[in-house]
Amino acid sequence: MADPTIRYTNRLKKRMPDVGYTNWNDERDICDEIDDVVMGALLTTNRVISGGEVTDGGGLDADYADMIVEVAGNIYKITGASIALTAAQAGLEIVNWIYVDNTGALTVATAPPAGDYVPLALADASELAVLRIADLRPFAAEAAEVENVLINPNEIINQRSFDGNWAGIAVGEYGHDRWRRGVTALTKEQPVINTSIHAGKYTLSWDGGGSGGITQSAASVGSGTSPLTVTLADQVQAEVIVPEDATNIRLVEGDIERPVRRRTDEKELQLCFPYYQKSYALETPPGAITTFGCYEYRHQEASSRTGLYDGGVQAITPMIQTPSARLYSPVTGASGQVYIVGDTDYTGSAIGVSQKQIVRSLGGLGRAVATGERVQYHWTAEAEI
């Protein structure tokens, strides 16, 4: 019969009658079953990844929280709801095993589960109500970290010295490395190169509110709040769209959120270089007045020239595609200008730009450069897709 003196211990989740209780054998048998059920999961990879707490839902209902579980090598996302328990005969109590079966279904049974399953709880019920609940969830160890498909997801790299005011730049213009102002108001976007996309499920998540989405071939493949799971086509460039104040942005393969592997700032910068490079120091904005890091060419030929073959500037790392190169005067910061030492700024442009070479030669100089004269300039190279 129902006995209110029976309780579950806090951590072992065993039935523990008070002193003087006479049916110890019954309770020992149930404790053995608990051991068997939990161990049956622990000896496999069947685990709760997150969520799944079972609580009293009133009457003979048990409520369960949203959860992600792994059963027989498959990942299941289960939305929280209520489930009806089996009632005991009048004056007695009955055990209800609550678990996820090998098809990912939330199940209640009066007999212990077998085969592949993830136990959630053992609920004792009377004729009319839930008496007590033991939490049996076997949690996974810390989940293995996976690679974030996005580059500069925390916007640490900021070669353009963007001030964070997205409204202050044009739609499509880049702020922090790899992030541009979105077409939709109050959003930012990152194009993901086609070679990073494989056919299948991807989950986009971020910290902060608002809605986001992903497009491929200019068509939406999904939108909503974080986390958002979509199906992407193989080897097709994707555009990730998130609120402009979103932080800690993650795009991972699979249909659930996974912890991402944190890359060093140095590694993140290396991933940004194929899309944007500059001659300036990392913290110096393009157009700044400084000779530090600028390139200098000394004209050695006997005759004066307005087109100078100088051996060129090599890319820091090969760029993702032929970049757009821009020159700057180191003494005035003027764009499209070079400085002839001892004189002033003159127009100048990069010739022979390629993925591996930012400047092969200088062209369009505003005046001829004489033998022995030196020409200085800074450069930026942008190859955003």
C-alpha positions as CSV (number, residue, x, y, z in Angstrom):
1,M,0.0,0.0,0.0
2,A,1.1,3.6,-0.4
3,D,3.5,4.6,2.3
4,P,4.3,8.4,2.6
5,T,7.4,7.6,4.7
6,I,9.3,6.1,1.6
7,R,11.5,8.7,-0.1
8,Y,14.3,8.9,-2.6
9,T,17.8,9.8,-1.5
10,N,19.1,13.0,-3.0
11,R,22.0,11.7,-5.1
12,L,21.7,7.9,-5.3
13,K,18.1,8.0,-6.3
14,K,17.4,4.9,-4.2
15,R,14.2,4.2,-2.3
16,M,14.9,4.8,1.3
17,P,12.2,3.9,3.8
18,D,12.2,5.4,7.3
19,V,13.4,3.4,10.3
20,G,10.7,0.9,11.3
21,Y,9.4,0.2,7.8
22,T,8.8,-3.5,7.5
23,N,8.8,-4.2,3.7
24,W,12.5,-3.8,3.2
25,N,12.7,-6.7,0.7
26,D,10.3,-5.0,-1.7
27,E,12.3,-1.7,-1.6
28,R,15.6,-3.6,-2.0
29,D,14.2,-5.2,-5.2
30,I,13.1,-1.9,-6.6
31,C,16.6,-0.4,-5.8
32,D,18.2,-3.3,-7.7
33,E,16.0,-2.6,-10.7
34,I,17.0,1.1,-10.5
35,D,20.7,0.0,-10.6
36,D,20.0,-2.4,-13.5
37,V,18.1,0.3,-15.5
38,V,20.7,3.1,-15.0
39,M,23.6,0.7,-15.6
40,G,22.0,-0.6,-18.7
41,A,22.3,2.9,-20.2
42,L,25.7,3.7,-18.7
43,L,27.2,0.6,-20.3
44,T,26.2,2.0,-23.7
45,T,26.5,5.4,-25.3
46,N,22.8,6.1,-24.6
47,R,22.8,9.5,-22.7
48,V,20.9,12.7,-22.0
49,I,22.8,15.5,-23.7
50,S,20.6,18.2,-22.1
51,G,17.3,18.8,-20.4
52,G,14.8,16.0,-19.8
53,E,13.9,16.7,-16.1
54,V,10.6,15.0,-15.1
55,T,8.4,16.7,-12.5
56,D,4.9,16.3,-11.0
57,G,2.4,17.5,-13.4
58,G,-0.6,17.2,-11.1
59,G,-2.9,14.2,-10.7
60,L,-1.4,11.3,-12.6
61,D,0.5,13.4,-15.1
62,A,4.2,13.8,-15.2
63,D,5.8,16.8,-17.0
64,Y,9.0,16.5,-18.8
65,A,11.3,19.3,-20.1
66,D,12.7,19.8,-23.5
67,M,15.6,17.5,-24.1
68,I,18.3,16.3,-26.4
69,V,19.2,12.6,-26.1
70,E,21.4,10.1,-27.8
71,V,19.9,6.6,-28.3
72,A,21.6,3.8,-30.3
73,G,23.8,6.4,-32.0
74,N,21.0,8.7,-33.0
75,I,20.4,12.2,-31.7
76,Y,16.8,13.1,-30.8
77,K,15.3,16.5,-29.9
78,I,12.2,16.1,-27.8
79,T,9.9,19.0,-27.0
80,G,8.7,19.1,-23.4
81,A,5.1,18.1,-22.6
82,S,3.1,15.9,-20.2
83,I,2.6,12.2,-20.2
84,A,0.0,10.2,-18.3
85,L,1.1,7.6,-15.7
86,T,-0.5,4.3,-14.9
87,A,-2.7,4.5,-11.8
88,A,-2.3,2.0,-8.9
89,Q,-5.2,0.0,-7.5
90,A,-7.0,1.6,-4.6
91,G,-4.8,1.8,-1.5
92,L,-1.6,0.7,-3.3
93,E,1.1,2.3,-5.4
94,I,2.8,1.4,-8.6
95,V,6.1,2.2,-10.3
96,N,6.2,4.0,-13.7
97,W,9.4,3.9,-15.6
98,I,9.8,7.0,-17.8
99,Y,12.3,6.7,-20.6
100,V,13.1,7.4,-24.3
101,D,13.0,4.3,-26.3
102,N,15.2,3.3,-29.3
103,T,12.9,5.1,-31.7
104,G,13.2,8.4,-29.8
105,A,9.7,8.1,-28.3
106,L,9.0,9.3,-24.8
107,T,7.6,6.1,-23.1
108,V,6.0,5.2,-19.8
109,A,5.8,1.5,-18.7
110,T,5.3,-0.4,-15.4
111,A,8.1,-2.8,-16.4
112,P,11.7,-1.7,-16.6
113,P,12.9,-0.9,-20.2
114,A,15.2,-3.2,-22.1
115,G,17.4,-2.9,-25.2
116,D,18.5,0.6,-26.2
117,Y,16.9,3.4,-24.1
118,V,17.7,6.5,-22.0
119,P,16.1,6.4,-18.6
120,L,14.6,9.7,-17.4
121,A,12.8,9.0,-14.1
122,L,11.0,6.5,-12.0
123,A,7.7,7.8,-10.8
124,D,5.6,6.1,-8.0
125,A,1.9,6.7,-8.4
126,S,-1.1,6.0,-6.3
127,E,-4.7,5.6,-7.5
128,L,-4.9,9.4,-8.0
129,A,-1.6,11.1,-7.8
130,V,2.2,11.1,-8.3
131,L,3.8,10.2,-4.9
132,R,7.5,10.6,-5.6
133,I,9.9,10.9,-8.6
134,A,13.4,9.6,-8.8
135,D,15.7,11.3,-11.4
136,L,17.5,8.6,-13.4
137,R,19.0,10.6,-16.2
138,P,22.5,9.4,-17.3
139,F,24.1,12.6,-18.6
140,A,26.8,12.6,-21.3
141,A,30.2,13.7,-20.2
142,E,31.1,17.1,-21.6
143,A,30.2,17.0,-25.2
144,A,33.0,16.9,-27.7
145,E,33.7,20.3,-29.2
146,V,33.1,20.7,-33.0
147,E,34.4,23.2,-35.5
148,N,32.5,26.5,-36.0
149,V,31.9,26.9,-39.7
150,L,31.8,30.7,-39.3
151,I,35.0,32.8,-39.3
152,N,35.5,35.5,-36.7
153,P,32.2,34.5,-34.9
154,N,33.0,36.7,-31.9
155,E,34.1,39.6,-34.1
156,I,37.5,39.8,-32.4
157,I,39.3,40.5,-35.6
158,N,38.7,44.1,-36.8
159,Q,41.2,45.0,-39.5
160,R,39.0,47.8,-40.8
161,S,38.8,49.4,-37.3
162,F,35.0,49.3,-37.4
163,D,33.3,51.2,-34.5
164,G,30.4,48.8,-34.2
165,N,27.8,51.2,-35.5
166,W,26.2,49.1,-38.3
167,A,23.8,51.9,-39.1
168,G,26.8,54.1,-40.0
169,I,27.9,51.9,-42.9
170,A,26.1,51.0,-46.2
171,V,24.2,47.8,-46.7
172,G,26.7,45.2,-47.9
173,E,29.7,47.1,-46.5
174,Y,32.0,45.1,-44.2
175,G,32.6,46.1,-40.5
176,H,34.3,43.5,-38.4
177,D,36.2,41.0,-40.5
178,R,33.9,38.7,-42.5
179,W,30.7,40.5,-41.3
180,R,28.8,43.0,-43.4
181,R,25.7,45.1,-42.8
182,G,22.6,43.0,-43.7
183,V,19.9,43.8,-46.2
184,T,17.3,43.3,-43.6
185,A,17.2,46.1,-41.0
186,L,19.2,45.6,-37.8
187,T,21.0,42.5,-39.1
188,K,24.5,41.5,-40.1
189,E,25.5,38.8,-42.5
190,Q,28.4,36.5,-43.2
191,P,28.8,34.7,-46.6
192,V,30.1,31.2,-46.1
193,I,32.2,29.9,-49.0
194,N,30.8,27.0,-50.9
195,T,33.7,24.7,-50.1
196,S,32.7,24.9,-46.4
197,I,29.2,23.6,-47.0
198,H,28.3,19.9,-47.3
199,A,24.9,18.5,-47.9
200,G,22.9,18.0,-44.7
201,K,21.7,19.6,-41.5
202,Y,23.3,22.7,-40.0
203,T,22.4,24.4,-36.7
204,L,22.8,28.2,-36.4
205,S,22.7,29.7,-32.9
206,W,23.8,32.9,-31.1
207,D,23.6,34.7,-27.8
208,G,20.9,37.4,-27.7
209,G,17.4,37.7,-28.9
210,G,15.9,38.4,-32.3
211,S,15.5,36.4,-35.4
212,G,18.0,35.2,-38.0
213,G,18.2,32.9,-41.0
214,I,20.3,31.3,-43.7
215,T,20.0,31.7,-47.5
216,Q,21.4,29.7,-50.4
217,S,21.2,30.9,-54.0
218,A,19.4,34.0,-52.7
219,A,16.6,31.9,-51.4
220,S,15.8,31.4,-47.7
221,V,16.4,27.8,-46.4
222,G,15.1,28.7,-42.9
223,S,14.6,31.5,-40.4
224,G,13.6,32.0,-36.8
225,T,15.1,32.4,-33.3
226,S,18.2,30.7,-32.0
227,P,18.8,27.8,-32.3
228,L,17.8,27.3,-35.9
229,T,18.3,24.1,-37.8
230,V,18.2,24.0,-41.7
231,T,19.1,21.7,-44.5
232,L,21.8,23.0,-46.8
233,A,22.7,21.9,-50.4
234,D,26.2,20.6,-51.1
235,Q,28.9,23.0,-52.2
236,V,26.6,26.0,-52.5
237,Q,27.6,29.3,-50.9
238,A,25.4,30.2,-47.9
239,E,24.6,33.6,-46.2
240,V,24.2,33.6,-42.5
241,I,22.0,36.4,-41.2
242,V,21.8,37.3,-37.5
243,P,20.7,40.3,-35.4
244,E,23.3,43.0,-35.5
245,D,23.8,42.8,-31.7
246,A,24.1,38.9,-31.7
247,T,27.3,37.6,-30.1
248,N,29.0,34.2,-29.8
249,I,27.6,33.1,-33.2
250,R,27.8,29.4,-34.1
251,L,27.1,27.4,-37.2
252,V,27.8,23.7,-36.8
253,E,27.0,20.6,-38.8
254,G,24.1,18.5,-37.4
255,D,20.6,19.2,-36.1
256,I,21.5,20.1,-32.5
257,E,23.6,22.7,-30.8
258,R,27.1,21.6,-30.0
259,P,29.9,23.3,-28.1
260,V,32.4,24.8,-30.5
261,R,36.1,24.6,-30.4
262,R,37.6,28.0,-29.5
263,R,40.2,29.1,-31.9
264,T,43.1,31.4,-30.9
265,D,43.0,35.0,-32.1
266,E,46.0,34.3,-34.2
267,K,44.2,31.4,-35.9
268,E,41.1,33.5,-36.4
269,L,43.3,36.2,-38.1
270,Q,44.8,33.6,-40.4
271,L,41.3,32.6,-41.4
272,C,40.4,36.2,-42.2
273,F,43.5,37.0,-44.3
274,P,42.3,35.2,-47.4
275,Y,39.4,37.7,-47.5
276,Y,41.1,40.9,-46.3
277,Q,44.7,42.0,-45.8
278,K,46.5,45.3,-45.3
279,S,50.0,46.7,-44.8
280,Y,49.0,48.6,-41.7
281,A,49.5,47.3,-38.2
282,L,46.5,45.2,-37.1
283,E,45.2,48.0,-34.8
284,T,45.8,50.8,-37.3
285,P,42.8,51.8,-39.5
286,P,43.3,52.1,-43.3
287,G,44.0,55.7,-44.2
288,A,45.9,56.4,-41.0
289,I,48.9,58.7,-41.3
290,T,51.9,56.5,-40.5
291,T,54.9,55.2,-42.3
292,F,55.1,52.1,-40.1
293,G,54.6,49.1,-42.4
294,C,54.4,51.1,-45.6
295,Y,56.0,49.7,-48.8
296,E,58.8,51.7,-50.3
297,Y,60.1,51.5,-53.9
298,R,63.4,53.1,-55.0
299,H,63.6,53.8,-58.8
300,Q,66.9,52.4,-60.1
301,E,66.5,52.8,-63.9
302,A,68.3,55.5,-65.8
303,S,65.2,57.1,-67.2
304,S,62.2,58.6,-65.4
305,R,59.0,56.6,-65.6
306,T,55.3,57.0,-64.6
307,G,54.8,53.2,-64.7
308,L,57.1,51.4,-62.3
309,Y,57.8,47.7,-62.2
310,D,59.0,47.2,-58.6
311,G,58.8,43.4,-58.0
312,G,55.5,43.9,-56.2
313,V,53.9,43.2,-52.8
314,Q,53.2,39.6,-52.0
315,A,50.0,38.6,-50.2
316,I,50.4,37.6,-46.6
317,T,48.6,34.4,-47.5
318,P,46.9,33.6,-50.9
319,M,43.5,35.3,-51.1
320,I,40.3,33.5,-51.8
321,Q,39.9,35.2,-55.1
322,T,41.6,38.1,-57.0
323,P,41.3,41.0,-54.6
324,S,40.5,44.7,-55.1
325,A,43.6,46.5,-54.1
326,R,43.8,50.1,-52.9
327,L,46.8,52.3,-52.3
328,Y,47.1,55.0,-49.6
329,S,49.6,57.8,-49.0
330,P,51.5,57.2,-45.7
331,V,51.9,61.0,-45.1
332,T,48.3,62.2,-45.7
333,G,46.3,59.0,-45.6
334,A,44.7,59.8,-48.9
335,S,43.2,56.9,-50.9
336,G,44.4,56.3,-54.4
337,Q,47.6,58.2,-53.7
338,V,51.3,57.4,-53.3
339,Y,53.9,59.6,-51.7
340,I,57.1,60.5,-53.6
341,V,59.6,61.1,-50.8
342,G,60.7,64.8,-50.6
343,D,57.9,65.9,-52.8
344,T,54.1,65.2,-52.2
345,D,51.3,62.8,-53.0
346,Y,50.4,61.7,-56.5
347,T,47.8,59.4,-57.9
348,G,48.8,55.8,-58.2
349,S,47.2,52.4,-58.7
350,A,48.1,48.7,-58.3
351,I,48.8,46.8,-61.5
352,G,48.9,43.0,-61.9
353,V,46.9,42.2,-58.8
354,S,46.4,38.5,-58.2
355,Q,45.5,36.1,-55.4
356,K,49.1,35.8,-54.4
357,Q,50.4,39.3,-55.4
358,I,48.8,42.5,-54.2
359,V,50.9,44.9,-56.3
360,R,53.0,43.7,-59.2
361,S,53.8,47.2,-60.4
362,L,52.6,50.8,-60.0
363,G,50.7,52.5,-62.7
364,G,49.0,55.8,-63.4
365,L,51.5,57.9,-61.4
366,G,50.7,61.6,-61.4
367,R,54.3,62.4,-62.4
368,A,57.3,60.6,-63.7
369,V,59.7,59.2,-61.0
370,A,63.3,60.0,-61.5
371,T,66.3,57.8,-60.9
372,G,67.0,57.5,-57.2
373,E,63.6,58.8,-56.1
374,R,61.6,56.7,-53.6
375,V,57.9,56.0,-53.7
376,Q,56.0,55.0,-50.5
377,Y,52.5,53.6,-50.1
378,H,50.2,51.6,-47.9
379,W,47.8,49.1,-49.3
380,T,44.6,47.1,-48.6
381,A,43.3,44.1,-50.4
382,E,39.7,42.9,-50.2
383,A,38.5,39.6,-51.6
384,E,35.2,39.2,-49.8
385,I,32.9,36.8,-51.6
